[in-house]
Every structure is written in structure tokens, then in C-alpha cells.
Amino acid sequence: MLVIGLTGGIATGKSTVSALLSTSGVPVVDADILAREVVAPGTHALSKIAAHFEPHLILPDGSLDRKKLGSIIFNDETKRKIVNSIVHPAVTRAIALNILKCWIRGERMCVVDVPLLIEGGLWKWMGCVVVVYCSPEIQLRRLMDRDQCTRAEAEARLGSQLPITTKIAYADIVIDNSGSRSELEDQIRLCLKRLDRIVGRTWIVSWLFPPFGLLSVAWTLLVRMVLRAKPTSSMDRGNGK
């Protein structure tokens, strides 16, 4: 089974691409959804957060007061690291479990939708990395329109993130979402054709004979990690060609 890491920048259209892939029948593991699930009422991660911080972070219904937690960790790197050390491992385990479920069902491929795929290092464990791109000016304009913020506010938010042009260097496939919806849908179709070629017919052997599948995964990851040791930026990998 091919595990595809999907990422992008804020306002580049990653969520739209994720939805289109899901509509096309590709199972999607959404890290944002899992991040909410791992701190749901009664979870171990929520208990650990409450133990490290004020008890009033827990709302009357037992859920996490995300807004209050955000205000606590926004300007405090130490506290932010504590939260990340609790939440990130739980999300990683949940991602791995969902990938396993896809493999058990006999899926040919699955998409792991992670906003911080590159920053968090999870890209190293993906069989293929897809980055959703649009030009920095379009990205800025979309962010301003979406969040109804000023240009200065939008530039500050973009400046706090890894530039989308840097993320492209880690991509096997780049989907350029600078155009219309129909153009994006055309690129999704091309992307799926390329992914189908990557999967080929060996997936059924890997599924029927797990030891072969494990060896194949280990070899693929080793080779790809070596090849990605020095990523180079290139738009030639885009558009599923």
C-alpha cells in the first residue's frame, strides 16, 4: 500500500485537494481531526494537559478549552513544547493506527493529510509526498479574503510558517492550485494516474504476504530517505506528469 503524505501552506488549498482525493475514493487520514480526537474528553492526553496546566482548561462538558490553552502557549515556548510533547506522539500513534486499518482493508493507497508534514519530519516516513502550491501573492490574497485580515496581518501569519517554496523541495508531486477549480480537478486526475502507476500491481502481493510487504516498505523508506537527504526545489515534479 502506498502511503501518501499531503501538505501545503496556509490558504494554498490543501483541504480542497484532500476533499477531492477523498471524493475520488482514496481514503484520507486527517491529522487535524485526529489532533482533536486525541484530546477528547476522557483521553489520556487531555488528562496529562490538565495535570500540567490549570484545571480550568477543562470546560464543564469535559472538553478542552482550546482558546484558553492557545492563549497560554502562544508566547511561552516552554509550555508550547510541553503541549506538543503530549499531543504529537498521540497524533502520530493515531495516524499509524489508521494507516494500519487501511492496509487491513486492502486499500491500494491512502493519503495522510498533515499541515506540518515537513516541519514535523513525518515526510521521511511517506512513500510519496504531495505538496499543494500556489504563488506567494495568490496565497497572500486568499488568506486576506478568507480571514478578512489586513495585508500586514496576513504577511505576519505567512512569515511565521515554512515558506511554500521551501516545501516544494520535499515533494514528489506538486499540485499547482494557482488557477481555477476545473484546472485543479484536472491536476487531481493526473495526480491519481501517476499514483496508480507508482502503486502498480505489487500491492496485492504485499497485502497477501505481509513479510514481503514489510520488507518492501523498509526498502522503499530507506531508499527514499537517502534520496531526500538533500532535497532540491523543482516544479518539474508537479502536475502529476
KEFIFI-731362 format. One line per 10 residues: number of its first residue (from 1); for each residue x, y negated, z negated of N, C-alpha, C. Coordinates in Angstrom, 3 decimals, always signed. Atoms other than C-alpha are relative to their C-alpha. Layout:
BEGIN
NUM = X:Y:Z:X:Y:Z:X:Y:Z  ...
***
This chain:
BEGIN
1 = +0.841:+1.201:+0.000:+0.000:+0.000:+0.000:+0.874:-1.249:+0.000  -0.746:+1.247:-0.078:+1.304:-3.425:+0.932:-0.569:-1.009:-0.994  +0.399:+1.025:+0.970:+1.193:-5.955:-1.916:+0.458:-1.355:+0.536  -0.261:+1.289:-0.640:+0.955:-9.484:-0.504:-0.134:-1.113:-1.030  +0.056:+1.150:+0.887:+1.819:-12.497:-2.617:-0.466:-1.224:+0.774  +0.552:+1.194:-0.655:-0.262:-15.539:-1.668:+0.198:-1.207:-0.906  -0.192:+1.212:+0.775:+0.719:-19.014:-2.793:-0.053:-1.206:+0.921  +0.043:+1.248:-0.753:+0.792:-22.636:-1.702:+0.229:-1.143:-0.962  -0.100:+1.153:+0.882:+0.769:-26.124:-3.132:-1.382:-0.516:-0.312  +1.272:+0.595:+0.334:-1.981:-28.131:-4.723:-0.580:-0.708:+1.230
11 = +0.732:+0.618:-1.116:-4.562:-29.181:-2.084:+0.489:+0.429:+1.386  -0.395:-0.490:-1.327:-2.954:-27.134:+0.710:-1.050:+0.936:+0.597  +1.052:-0.875:-0.501:-5.981:-24.842:+0.954:+0.206:+1.462:-0.308  -0.259:-1.392:+0.361:-4.719:-21.681:-0.735:-1.280:+0.732:-0.378  +1.244:-0.644:+0.437:-8.100:-20.963:-2.311:-0.899:+0.325:+1.187  +0.788:-0.252:-1.210:-9.782:-21.259:+1.093:+0.535:+1.217:+0.738  -0.631:-1.155:-0.653:-7.296:-18.810:+2.606:-0.304:+1.275:-0.774  +0.289:-1.155:+0.842:-7.806:-16.444:-0.326:-1.428:+0.484:+0.225  +1.408:-0.352:-0.219:-11.579:-16.549:+0.198:-0.205:+0.619:+1.380  +0.122:-0.539:-1.360:-11.214:-15.909:+3.937:+0.566:+1.416:+0.081
21 = -0.582:-1.340:+0.024:-8.962:-12.916:+3.307:-0.935:+0.983:-0.706  +0.947:-0.842:+0.728:-11.446:-11.553:+0.791:-1.213:+0.325:+0.856  +1.142:-0.200:-0.893:-14.305:-12.031:+3.265:+0.342:+0.989:+1.107  -0.451:-0.922:-1.045:-12.237:-10.078:+5.798:+0.170:+1.428:-0.510  -0.060:-1.343:+0.563:-12.245:-7.109:+3.429:+1.271:+0.346:-0.730  -1.245:-0.250:+0.731:-8.829:-7.485:+1.809:-0.243:-0.290:-1.487  +0.195:+0.261:+1.431:-9.014:-7.072:-1.996:+0.979:-1.064:-0.497  -0.815:+1.100:+0.507:-7.729:-10.157:-3.815:+0.067:+0.065:-1.523  -0.231:+0.074:+1.436:-6.227:-10.190:-7.302:+0.324:-1.461:-0.312  -0.123:+1.440:+0.237:-6.686:-13.778:-8.531:+0.605:-0.248:-1.376
31 = -0.702:+0.231:+1.268:-4.167:-14.797:-11.202:-0.713:-1.038:-0.862  +0.718:+1.015:+0.780:-6.252:-17.829:-12.225:-1.153:+0.621:-0.776  +1.105:-0.684:+0.677:-9.233:-15.610:-13.025:+0.531:+0.866:-1.135  -0.590:-0.851:+1.027:-7.023:-13.174:-14.917:+0.516:-0.817:-1.177  -0.515:+0.866:+1.073:-5.474:-16.071:-16.874:-1.117:-0.400:-0.961  +1.142:+0.297:+0.875:-8.946:-16.884:-18.188:-0.451:+1.250:-0.746  +0.456:-1.247:+0.623:-9.790:-13.245:-18.879:+0.895:+0.432:-1.159  -0.912:-0.487:+1.057:-6.672:-12.551:-20.967:-0.112:-0.813:-1.287  +0.221:+0.786:+1.226:-7.643:-15.327:-23.426:-1.497:-0.101:-0.302  +1.430:-0.045:+0.289:-11.329:-14.412:-23.537:-0.201:+0.333:-1.479
41 = +0.262:-0.304:+1.415:-12.984:-14.067:-26.988:+0.310:+1.457:-0.347  -0.320:-1.342:+0.466:-11.634:-11.088:-28.899:+1.284:+0.582:+0.548  -1.237:-0.539:-0.584:-8.436:-10.677:-26.865:+1.191:-0.236:-0.925  -1.221:+0.107:+0.805:-5.001:-10.188:-28.404:+0.709:-1.330:+0.266  -0.686:+1.250:-0.349:-3.584:-13.195:-26.526:-0.668:-1.196:-0.688  +0.707:+1.110:+0.657:-6.276:-15.505:-27.923:+0.307:-0.020:-1.491  -0.320:-0.082:+1.429:-5.590:-14.274:-31.453:+1.397:-0.546:-0.281  -1.366:+0.480:+0.187:-1.871:-14.992:-31.036:+0.081:-1.515:+0.167  +0.014:+1.451:-0.191:-2.566:-18.505:-29.720:-0.578:-0.680:-1.233  +0.635:+0.577:+1.187:-4.866:-19.212:-32.665:+0.931:+0.073:-1.207
51 = -0.917:-0.154:+1.134:-2.209:-17.937:-35.084:+1.143:-1.009:+0.063  -1.111:+0.948:-0.164:+0.465:-20.252:-33.643:-0.442:-1.448:-0.106  +0.497:+1.375:-0.017:-1.741:-23.328:-33.394:-1.174:-0.148:-0.963  +1.090:+0.281:+0.915:-4.653:-24.905:-35.214:-1.197:+0.922:+0.259  +1.174:-0.863:-0.168:-7.682:-22.633:-35.857:-1.132:-0.667:+0.784  +1.104:+0.686:-0.684:-9.953:-25.324:-34.422:+0.147:+0.024:+1.524  -0.097:-0.207:-1.444:-8.671:-24.419:-30.951:-1.056:+0.994:+0.484  +1.035:-0.965:-0.336:-11.342:-21.709:-31.073:-1.365:-0.672:-0.166  +1.327:+0.613:+0.010:-14.804:-23.004:-30.169:-0.992:+0.885:-0.753  +1.005:-0.783:+0.741:-17.948:-21.888:-32.042:-0.412:+1.301:+0.679
61 = +0.384:-1.225:-0.713:-18.693:-19.318:-29.308:+1.145:+1.009:+0.092  -1.139:-0.914:+0.013:-15.269:-17.723:-29.860:+0.973:-0.183:+1.146  -0.875:+0.223:-1.151:-13.713:-19.056:-26.655:+1.059:-1.055:-0.316  -1.106:+0.931:+0.174:-10.529:-21.094:-26.271:-0.388:-1.391:+0.476  +0.209:+1.391:-0.404:-10.794:-24.874:-26.194:+1.189:-0.400:+0.881  -1.103:+0.222:-0.926:-8.648:-25.273:-23.081:+0.425:-1.470:+0.052  -0.318:+1.429:-0.077:-8.884:-29.054:-23.036:+0.858:-0.414:-1.188  -0.758:+0.359:+1.201:-7.613:-29.357:-26.602:+1.396:+0.622:+0.041  -1.312:-0.643:-0.106:-4.832:-26.831:-26.008:+0.866:-0.739:+1.012  -0.741:+0.733:-1.017:-3.822:-28.724:-22.873:+0.593:-1.288:-0.543
71 = -0.494:+1.262:+0.570:-3.523:-31.961:-24.815:+1.135:+0.236:-0.980  -1.054:-0.325:+0.970:-1.324:-30.240:-27.405:+1.316:+0.310:+0.695  -1.233:-0.478:-0.629:+1.158:-28.680:-24.995:+0.481:-0.903:+1.133  -0.338:+0.818:-1.165:+1.165:-31.390:-22.288:+1.358:-0.665:-0.152  -1.258:+0.727:+0.207:+4.027:-33.399:-23.791:+0.925:+0.684:-1.007  -0.823:-0.719:+0.972:+5.514:-30.714:-26.033:+0.511:+1.283:+0.660  -0.556:-1.135:-0.739:+7.806:-28.339:-24.153:+0.109:+1.243:-0.867  -0.136:-1.146:+0.899:+8.386:-26.114:-27.198:-1.319:+0.746:-0.141  +1.314:-0.626:+0.150:+4.678:-25.497:-27.724:-0.480:+0.593:+1.331  +0.377:-0.517:-1.317:+4.170:-25.052:-23.983:+0.681:+1.338:+0.258
81 = -0.721:-1.263:-0.174:+6.831:-22.335:-23.964:-0.617:+1.110:-0.848  +0.643:-0.994:+0.860:+5.086:-20.585:-26.845:-1.259:+0.544:+0.674  +1.231:-0.418:-0.686:+1.782:-20.534:-24.951:+0.336:+0.860:+1.214  -0.393:-0.759:-1.194:+3.499:-19.345:-21.774:+0.509:+1.393:-0.370  -0.543:-1.292:+0.421:+5.276:-16.569:-23.686:-1.108:+0.959:-0.427  +1.153:-0.826:+0.380:+1.863:-15.318:-24.838:-0.844:+0.352:+1.215  +0.944:-0.178:-1.102:-0.208:-15.798:-21.689:+0.627:+0.693:+1.210  -0.607:-0.526:-1.229:+2.234:-14.990:-18.869:+0.185:+1.521:-0.008  -0.117:-1.468:+0.005:+3.072:-11.411:-19.962:-1.355:+0.695:+0.110  +1.332:-0.592:-0.057:-0.638:-10.693:-20.442:-0.559:-0.061:+1.417
91 = +0.464:+0.133:-1.380:-1.430:-12.002:-16.954:+0.757:+0.957:+0.910  -0.814:-0.915:-0.815:+1.453:-10.012:-15.438:-0.489:+1.436:-0.150  +0.524:-1.351:+0.228:+0.132:-6.816:-17.046:-1.348:+0.180:+0.700  +1.320:-0.082:-0.645:-3.380:-7.581:-15.770:+0.141:+0.087:+1.519  -0.249:-0.075:-1.445:-2.029:-8.154:-12.241:+0.431:+1.405:+0.379  -0.497:-1.350:-0.287:-0.161:-4.838:-12.334:-1.125:+1.026:-0.079  +1.121:-0.931:+0.160:-3.288:-3.021:-13.557:-0.949:-0.095:+1.188  +0.906:+0.176:-1.134:-5.411:-4.497:-10.770:+0.618:+0.519:+1.299  -0.687:-0.569:-1.171:-2.797:-3.574:-8.149:-0.111:+1.522:-0.035  +0.110:-1.453:+0.152:-2.820:-0.017:-9.524:-1.397:+0.482:+0.383
101 = +1.379:-0.366:-0.330:-6.616:+0.093:-9.216:-0.216:-0.017:+1.516  +0.112:+0.064:-1.464:-6.352:-0.979:-5.568:+0.669:+1.217:+0.639  -0.710:-1.161:-0.537:-3.811:+1.777:-4.924:-0.800:+1.281:-0.206  +0.801:-1.188:+0.302:-6.006:+4.405:-6.611:-1.199:+0.092:+0.949  +1.148:+0.009:-0.920:-8.930:+3.351:-4.389:+0.418:+0.318:+1.434  -0.477:-0.298:-1.344:-6.717:+3.967:-1.358:+0.028:-1.204:+0.926  -0.068:+1.218:-0.826:-6.504:+0.351:-0.181:+1.317:-0.024:+0.778  -1.200:+0.104:-0.824:-4.041:-0.286:+2.637:+0.858:-1.176:-0.440  -0.708:+1.200:+0.450:-3.125:-3.704:+1.245:-0.847:-0.712:-1.035  +0.733:+0.872:+0.913:-4.059:-6.134:-1.489:+0.766:-1.318:-0.109
111 = -0.579:+1.338:+0.125:-3.448:-9.851:-1.994:+0.049:-0.393:-1.471  -0.148:+0.536:+1.349:-2.112:-11.268:-5.256:+0.118:-1.515:+0.115  +0.108:+1.453:-0.130:-3.158:-14.923:-5.411:+0.564:-0.652:-1.254  -0.688:+0.586:+1.161:-0.711:-16.743:-7.709:+0.495:-1.410:+0.359  -0.464:+1.364:-0.301:-0.286:-20.563:-7.680:+1.503:-0.186:-0.216  -1.427:+0.160:+0.326:+3.177:-20.313:-9.299:+0.784:+1.270:+0.339  -0.660:-1.238:-0.424:+4.305:-17.201:-7.416:+1.503:-0.185:+0.110  -1.437:+0.263:-0.193:+7.678:-18.762:-6.521:+0.642:-0.418:-1.321  -0.576:+0.538:+1.226:+8.269:-20.687:-9.751:+0.140:+1.068:-1.082  -0.014:-1.020:+1.037:+7.441:-17.689:-11.940:+0.826:+1.227:+0.337
121 = -0.847:-1.118:-0.384:+9.630:-15.266:-9.987:-0.731:+1.245:+0.466  +0.754:-1.184:-0.429:+6.808:-12.867:-9.071:+0.178:+0.304:+1.486  -0.213:-0.219:-1.432:+7.654:-13.323:-5.380:+0.986:+1.149:+0.251  -0.999:-1.062:-0.164:+10.533:-10.882:-5.922:-0.631:+1.386:+0.051  +0.656:-1.299:+0.108:+8.042:-8.071:-6.538:-1.077:+0.209:+1.058  +1.000:-0.099:-1.047:+5.864:-8.676:-3.498:+0.592:+0.642:+1.258  -0.455:-0.588:-1.249:+6.124:-6.635:-0.316:-0.007:-0.990:+1.137  +0.095:+1.048:-1.012:+5.213:-9.733:+1.695:-0.480:-1.270:-0.696  +0.387:+1.289:+0.591:+4.920:-13.424:+0.771:-0.634:-0.879:+1.074  +0.716:+0.897:-0.903:+2.362:-15.679:+2.457:-0.142:-1.355:-0.689
131 = +0.091:+1.353:+0.546:+2.588:-19.436:+1.888:-0.952:-0.824:+0.861  +0.933:+0.892:-0.693:-0.256:-21.788:+2.784:+0.586:-1.406:-0.028  -0.706:+1.270:-0.153:+1.227:-25.024:+4.093:-0.894:-1.040:+0.664  +0.457:+1.118:-0.825:+0.096:-28.433:+5.231:+1.025:-1.109:-0.186  -1.012:+1.055:+0.079:+2.152:-31.559:+5.852:-0.159:-0.775:-1.301  +0.071:+0.732:+1.271:+3.015:-33.567:+2.718:-0.988:-1.162:+0.025  +0.929:+1.125:-0.076:+0.982:-36.569:+3.942:-1.448:+0.482:-0.048  +1.351:-0.570:+0.043:-2.118:-34.438:+4.560:-0.299:+0.532:-1.395  +0.164:-0.513:+1.361:-1.604:-32.749:+1.201:-0.332:-1.133:-0.970  +0.238:+1.160:+0.860:-1.469:-36.153:-0.496:-1.407:-0.553:+0.208
141 = +1.318:+0.551:-0.308:-4.585:-37.388:+1.288:-1.122:+0.918:-0.502  +1.016:-0.949:+0.471:-6.553:-34.220:+0.487:-0.130:-0.034:-1.519  +0.025:+0.047:+1.460:-5.581:-34.406:-3.171:-0.723:-1.257:-0.480  +0.674:+1.244:+0.368:-6.721:-38.038:-3.370:-1.509:+0.116:+0.217  +1.428:-0.153:-0.301:-10.049:-37.173:-1.717:-0.668:+0.984:-0.957  +0.590:-1.040:+0.845:-10.622:-34.055:-3.802:-0.189:-0.449:-1.436  +0.030:+0.372:+1.414:-9.805:-35.510:-7.222:-0.378:-1.453:-0.232  +0.375:+1.417:+0.120:-10.833:-39.098:-6.470:+1.020:-0.766:-0.847  -1.060:+0.661:+0.738:-7.470:-40.350:-7.711:+0.743:-0.972:+0.913  -0.759:+0.968:-0.770:-5.156:-43.139:-6.634:+1.188:+0.688:+0.664
151 = -1.175:-0.558:-0.661:-2.172:-42.589:-4.360:+1.124:+0.241:-1.004  -1.062:-0.135:+0.992:+0.197:-43.154:-7.288:-0.243:+1.219:-0.888  +0.331:-1.149:+0.849:-1.632:-40.564:-9.423:+0.237:+1.310:+0.759  -0.188:-1.203:-0.822:-1.612:-38.034:-6.564:+1.481:+0.281:+0.208  -1.439:-0.179:-0.200:+2.082:-38.609:-5.895:+0.669:+0.521:-1.269  -0.567:-0.465:+1.267:+2.830:-38.087:-9.603:-0.281:+1.486:-0.203  +0.354:-1.417:+0.152:+0.992:-34.742:-9.610:+0.818:+0.866:+0.953  -0.792:-0.753:-0.975:+2.743:-33.585:-6.454:+1.472:+0.024:-0.401  -1.397:+0.093:+0.407:+6.077:-34.760:-7.828:+0.358:+0.924:-1.149  -0.250:-0.886:+1.133:+5.675:-32.518:-10.877:+0.062:+1.462:+0.423
161 = +0.023:-1.373:-0.487:+5.448:-29.402:-8.680:+1.133:+0.250:+0.990  -0.984:-0.378:-1.008:+7.841:-27.493:-6.478:-0.540:-0.404:+1.372  +0.499:+0.463:-1.306:+7.569:-29.105:-3.012:-0.405:+1.169:+0.888  +0.484:-1.063:-0.885:+5.612:-27.055:-0.493:+1.052:+0.352:+1.046  -1.063:-0.263:-0.980:+8.529:-27.418:+1.932:+1.055:+0.948:-0.562  -0.935:-0.923:+0.640:+10.700:-25.554:-0.592:-0.587:+1.400:-0.049  +0.654:-1.307:+0.095:+8.156:-22.749:-0.983:+0.052:+0.748:+1.337  -0.031:-0.622:-1.323:+8.234:-22.122:+2.762:+1.229:+0.899:+0.155  -1.244:-0.761:-0.121:+11.795:-20.831:+2.377:-0.148:+1.437:-0.500  +0.204:-1.332:+0.561:+10.444:-17.807:+0.480:-1.041:+0.808:+0.781
171 = +1.133:-0.617:-0.691:+7.697:-16.983:+2.981:+0.420:+0.970:+1.091  -0.090:-0.881:-1.160:+7.438:-14.041:+5.333:-0.976:-0.482:+1.075  +1.015:+0.555:-0.901:+4.324:-15.633:+6.850:-0.425:-1.350:-0.547  +0.476:+1.328:+0.371:+3.406:-19.317:+6.790:-1.304:-0.274:+0.741  +1.276:+0.394:-0.595:-0.202:-20.335:+7.373:-0.092:-1.515:-0.079  +0.031:+1.462:-0.063:-0.311:-23.956:+8.515:-1.448:-0.479:-0.009  +1.375:+0.468:+0.170:-3.538:-25.467:+7.219:-0.097:-1.514:+0.172  +0.039:+1.438:-0.266:-2.967:-28.938:+8.648:-1.132:-0.376:+0.952  +1.025:+0.274:-1.006:-5.750:-28.569:+11.217:-1.410:+0.238:-0.486  +1.423:-0.190:+0.290:-9.440:-27.716:+11.380:-0.263:+1.366:-0.630
181 = +0.396:-1.276:+0.579:-11.342:-24.878:+9.722:+0.099:+1.131:+1.036  -0.051:-1.032:-1.042:-11.624:-22.989:+13.015:+1.440:+0.388:+0.320  -1.418:-0.292:-0.231:-7.859:-23.286:+13.546:+0.556:+0.863:-1.132  -0.439:-0.794:+1.146:-7.312:-21.912:+10.052:-0.503:+1.437:+0.130  +0.569:-1.345:-0.160:-9.629:-18.963:+10.748:+0.746:+0.781:+1.075  -0.794:-0.666:-1.046:-7.671:-18.207:+13.930:+1.327:+0.498:-0.574  -1.271:-0.398:+0.597:-4.449:-18.131:+11.910:-0.168:+1.172:-0.961  +0.268:-1.120:+0.906:-6.036:-15.798:+9.351:-0.095:+1.296:+0.792  +0.114:-1.201:-0.832:-6.914:-13.354:+12.131:+1.373:+0.473:+0.484  -1.353:-0.352:-0.421:-3.340:-13.482:+13.449:+0.814:+0.566:-1.166
191 = -0.702:-0.457:+1.198:-2.014:-13.053:+9.918:-0.394:+1.439:-0.329  +0.466:-1.346:+0.308:-4.168:-9.954:+9.359:+0.540:+1.022:+0.994  -0.569:-0.902:-1.008:-2.957:-8.427:+12.627:+1.454:+0.303:-0.324  -1.413:-0.218:+0.340:+0.637:-8.937:+11.552:+0.123:+0.879:-1.241  -0.032:-0.821:+1.210:-0.063:-7.445:+8.121:-0.348:+1.452:+0.313  +0.348:-1.364:-0.423:-1.696:-4.436:+9.774:+1.206:+0.703:+0.614  -1.194:-0.580:-0.619:+1.481:-3.909:+11.799:+1.035:+0.368:-1.064  -0.961:-0.271:+1.075:+3.582:-4.113:+8.635:-0.386:+1.270:-0.759  +0.472:-1.171:+0.741:+1.425:-1.535:+6.853:+0.204:+1.273:+0.807  -0.165:-1.169:-0.856:+1.444:+0.862:+9.807:-0.822:+1.186:-0.471
201 = +0.712:-1.223:+0.365:+0.435:+4.475:+9.189:+0.607:+0.717:-1.201  -0.666:-0.710:+1.097:+2.849:+5.407:+6.409:-0.746:-0.165:-1.329  +0.695:+0.233:+1.264:+0.467:+4.065:+3.747:-0.760:+1.246:-0.453  +0.775:-1.185:+0.367:-1.621:+7.238:+3.877:+0.899:+1.064:-0.621  -0.957:-0.951:+0.578:+1.491:+9.357:+3.182:+0.342:-0.423:-1.430  -0.327:+0.521:+1.331:+2.378:+7.100:+0.227:-1.131:+0.239:-0.976  +1.160:-0.181:+0.874:-1.135:+7.433:-1.129:-0.199:+1.468:-0.356  +0.215:-1.425:+0.234:-1.372:+11.213:-0.729:+1.133:+0.633:-0.797  -1.174:-0.534:+0.695:+2.153:+11.821:-2.070:+0.650:-1.120:-0.812  -0.486:+1.102:+0.844:+2.811:+9.380:-4.968:+1.512:-0.109:-0.131
211 = -1.468:+0.155:+0.099:+6.545:+10.239:-5.326:+0.597:-0.695:+1.211  -0.472:+0.673:-1.211:+7.093:+9.201:-1.712:-0.350:-1.481:-0.054  +0.428:+1.390:+0.107:+5.112:+6.037:-2.382:+0.882:-0.796:-0.937  -0.853:+0.693:+0.963:+7.205:+5.138:-5.425:+1.386:-0.259:+0.571  -1.313:+0.177:-0.624:+10.451:+5.697:-3.545:-0.053:-1.078:+1.077  +0.163:+0.996:-1.048:+9.145:+3.614:-0.647:-0.079:-1.404:-0.573  +0.132:+1.308:+0.657:+8.180:+0.766:-2.969:+1.353:-0.464:-0.527  -1.298:+0.364:+0.576:+11.544:+0.844:-4.753:+0.983:-0.432:+1.085  -0.904:+0.331:-1.093:+13.470:+0.818:-1.483:-0.376:-1.337:+0.641  +0.467:+1.243:-0.623:+11.329:-1.954:+0.014:+0.347:-1.211:-0.854
221 = -0.288:+1.124:+0.894:+11.715:-4.181:-3.043:+1.493:-0.291:-0.069  -1.454:+0.192:+0.065:+15.472:-3.595:-3.214:+0.502:-0.723:+1.240  -0.436:+0.620:-1.255:+15.988:-4.467:+0.434:-0.455:-1.442:+0.083  +0.549:+1.345:-0.155:+13.717:-7.479:+0.326:+0.604:-0.973:-1.007  -0.628:+0.876:+0.990:+15.256:-8.863:-2.874:+1.394:-0.415:+0.457  -1.324:+0.333:-0.532:+18.689:-8.685:-1.233:-0.136:-1.007:+1.141  +0.189:+0.893:-1.142:+17.409:-10.346:+1.941:-0.460:-1.378:-0.443  +0.539:+1.277:+0.474:+15.678:-13.053:-0.086:+0.926:-0.702:-0.979  -0.929:+0.599:+0.965:+18.703:-13.811:-2.237:+0.328:-1.434:+0.372  -0.276:+1.355:-0.469:+19.366:-16.869:-0.082:-1.057:-0.370:+1.040
231 = +1.069:+0.304:-0.935:+16.026:-17.913:+1.409:+0.327:-1.210:+0.855  -0.230:+1.120:-0.902:+16.165:-20.184:+4.422:-1.321:-0.489:+0.531  +1.265:+0.571:-0.438:+13.407:-22.538:+5.440:-0.168:+0.136:+1.503  +0.282:-0.126:-1.425:+11.789:-21.766:+8.752:-1.478:+0.127:+0.234  +1.405:-0.093:-0.348:+8.365:-22.398:+10.200:-0.230:+1.064:+1.049  +0.142:-1.034:-1.015:+9.080:-19.677:+12.784:-0.709:+1.219:-0.546  +0.649:-1.158:+0.571:+7.714:-17.153:+10.307:-1.498:-0.201:-0.123  +1.396:+0.332:+0.217:+4.324:-18.830:+10.349:-0.951:+0.514:+1.046  +1.094:-0.245:-0.923:+1.007:-18.306:+12.036:-0.145:+1.456:+0.410  +0.169:-1.419:-0.253:+1.258:-14.505:+11.908:+0.650:+0.501:+1.244
241 = -0.627:-0.409:-1.263:+3.432:-14.361:+15.012:+1.189:+0.890:-0.233
***
